[in-house]
Amino acid sequence: MGEMRSEGGAAARRRQRAERAAAARPQTQQQPHPTQERKRSNFIAESWAELKKVEWPGQNQVIQGTVVVLIACLVVGTFLYVNDQVWKRVVSKILLGD
């Protein structure tokens, strides 16, 4: 009989501890902390400041860069085309025996 009371008392104590722990936990639906809002606005301000420091290319630099890229694409494309034609003949004549 004494064991039943102690078991019932233990269960009540566990329940009370669980209720106190639940009451001590913070609410799940909270407003963002003020420091989080400050961090966001600080990030935007710092990003804007860094963008002001960037040395943006002028029109002549953009045109020159575009021409260089187009010429490089043309050279590499031509090289790959010629290489493909050569290897196609090598494979068909030597390896396949046509």
Secondary structure, DSSP 8 states (H G I E B T S, - for coil): -HHHHHHHHHHHHHHHHHHHHHHHS--SS----HHHHHHHHHHHHHHHHHHHH-----HHHHHHHHHHHHHHHHHHHHHHHHHHHHHHHHIIIIIS--
